[in-house]
Amino acid sequence: MVIAQSFAKIMGLYGERTGALHFVCADKAIAGRVLSQLKLVIRTNYSSPPKHGARVAGMILSDPVMRQQWLDELIAVTDRID
């Protein structure tokens, strides 16, 4: 199973490629083969990914006050969509 997440929109980090890609494998051997292939793809596509977005997201999510402010603002924005 492959799960892709983008944090660009919910954190206002457009163009920063902030997100995560998760692979769930049946066993360690398959995980090793998947990782081997990913390393080939990652190297050719993302030699020097931006760090700014990940640092901003990490700073916000690891600080309880900033995280709560972000959650409050996220709720306010999503309430306007309904």
Phi, psi and omega in degrees: 000140178238132179235125178246134178234140173240130178255007185299311185287314185287346179245002180067033183249051181299138178079003183260357181050047179268121180176198181211151175232123185243139174239128176250118185247155182292327180204175184295324180296315178295319179301320178297319179292319178298314180299319179301315179290321179298320180300324177294316181291315182299316182300317182284333184262329189226057181300320181224076181290152177295145180254345186303310183297317180295322179292319179296312180299316180298319180296315181293314185286338181267349178258117184304322181290313180293323178298316180294320177298316178298315179298317179299317179292323178296317177297317180298318180292316182289331176295326179290336181286325183299000000 
